[in-house]
Amino acid sequence: DHLPTQQTFVSVALVGFESNNKYEIKNSMGQNVFYAVEENDCLTRQCCGPLRSFTIRILDNFGQEVITVGRPLKCMSCFFPCCLQELEVQSPPGNIVGYVLQEWHPFFPKFTIQNENREPVLKLRGPFCGWSCLPDVDFEILTMDEVSIGRISKQWTGLLREVFTDTDNFGIQFPMDLDVRMKAVMIGLCFLI
């Protein structure tokens, strides 16, 4: 059986000097549904690069903040399982709806998606070493019983954009009936991978 899915696209644009990232979140028809802005200080951006801590504020088309995504500073290495990535998602801001915790694995990026009570709800599993020789890189969204219900795809943007910019496009597919709080966590998860 095929589950009806909803797609959301996240576009990231960054050129040269590390600056606060800005994002557009679009529906499957290419319409902007949310905008997101990173809040961070210059020193953290320049010294920590992509592993920096961040707060991302996701705004609706009226400029109202609807989701807040926060990540603390953590170093990242398969040799340091005590420094795994984590993410907190609030919607509306101030109301925690879920967490994402990286699981240690030497070769595969793996994450557990938890609800507001820190109970495991879903899993995310990526490709070997977090990359693929194929243009799109897929991360499978799984139930706790390992049943695939969707995916997050890092989409190929072309050789020049991949080599010379930090622009990324992500597509999210999940069941239409997925809890809206978990949908917010899935959007936040794109900022972690």
N, C-alpha and C positions, 0 to 999 in steps of 0.2 A: 504494500500500500504506500501511496505517496501522500505525505502530510502537506496541506497547504502551508506555504511559507511566506514570510514577509522579508523583504530585503531592505537594508539600510546601508548607505555608502558613506564612508568617512574619508575625506580628503585632507591631507596634511601638506602645508606649503612652508618650506624653510629654505633660504638660500644664504650661503656664506656664514657670516657672523651669527653665532647662536643667539636667537632672540626668542621671546615668548611665542610659542606656536599658536596658530589660529586654525580652526577647523570648520568645515562645512559638513553637516550631516544631512543626507538627502534620502528621499524615499525611492522606490524602484522606478518611478517615472522621472527622476532627476530633479524633483522639486526640493528646495531647502526646507527642512522641517525644524532643524536646530542649528545653532552656531555655538561653537565652543572656543573659549580663550583660556590659555594657560597663565597662571599667576606664579611668578618666580622672580628671584633677584638675579642681577647680572653675574655676580660672582659664582653662584651655584650653577648657572647655565654654562659658563665658560669652563669651570673647573671639573664639573661632574658629567657634562655632556648628556648623552641619552639615558644614563643611569641616575640622573638627578631626581630629587624629590620634586613633587609638583602638586598643585591644586588646579584642577580644570573646572571651570564653571560653564555649564551647558545652558544656553539661553534659547527660549522659544522665539518665534518671529516677532513677538511684541517686546523683546528685550527682557523678559522676566526669567530669572534663574529657576530652572526646573530640576536640574541634577547637578550635584557636586561630586567630583571624583578626586580622591586624595591618595597619594603614594608617598610613604616615608623614604628617606635616603637609605639605600641598601647597596652594598657592593654585589657584583654578580659574577659568579664563577661556579662551574660544576664541581670544583674542589672545595667549596665553602658552603655546605648545606645549611649552615647556621645563618646565612645571609640571603635567604630566599625572598623573592619579590612578593609584595602584598599590596592590596588596593582596597579602599573603602569607598562605597558608593552611597550617597544620600539623595533621597528624592521624596518630598521637597527638601531643600537644604536644611540640615539639622535633624532629619529623620533618616536614620540608617536603614537601608533596604537590603544590603548585602555586602559580601566581601569576596575577594579573589585571593587565593593563596597559592603560590607556586609550590609544587611538590618536587622533591629532589629526585633527579634521574640523570645519569651521566650522559645520555645521548638524546633523549626526547624531551621537548618542553611539555610539561604537564602542569595543569592547574586544577584546583578545586574551587567551585563556586558555592559559596555558603549564603544562607539566608541571614536575616537580621539577628537571629539567635546563635549564629555561628554553627548551624547545622548544615552538613553537606547536602547539596541539592543536585548539582550537576558537575560534570568534569569537562575539561578541555584538553585535548591531546594533539600535539603538533607533529610535524615530520622529523625525521632523523636529523639531529643536530640543529634543528630550528630553521633549516633551509632546504631547498630543493633545486635541482637543475631544471625543473619545469618552470614556465613563466609564472603561474599562480602557486602560492603556497597555502595549503589548506590546513586549518586546525579544526578537528571534529568536536562538535558539542555532543556530549554523551550523558545519558542518565547514569545514576549510580550503579545500575545493572549493566553498564557498558553498551546500551542501545543508542545508536546514532540518531539524533533528532535535528541536527542542523550543522552549520559550519560557519567559521569565520575565515575568509579568504583574503590574503594579502595579494592584491592583483598587480600583475605586471604592467608597468606604465611606459615601457619602451626603454631601449638601451641608454639613450642619452640622459633621460630623466633619472633612471636608476643609478647611473654612474656619477652624474654631476650635481644632483640635488638630493635633498632629504625628503622629497615628496613621496608620500605613500597613499595608496587607495586601498581601503578595506571594504569587503562586502560581508554582510551578516545575513544568514538564513536561519530562521527558527520558526517553530510552529506558531500559528496565529493565536492559539489558545494558551501559549506560555504566559505565566503570571507576569503582569506588567512590571513588577518590581525586578524580576529576573531579566526582563528585556532591558531595563535601565542598567543592570549590572553588566549585561553583554555589551552594551554600548561602551561602558567604562572599560571593559576588558580590552577593547581595541587599543586603548591608550597604553596598555601594559605590554602588549606583544608588539 
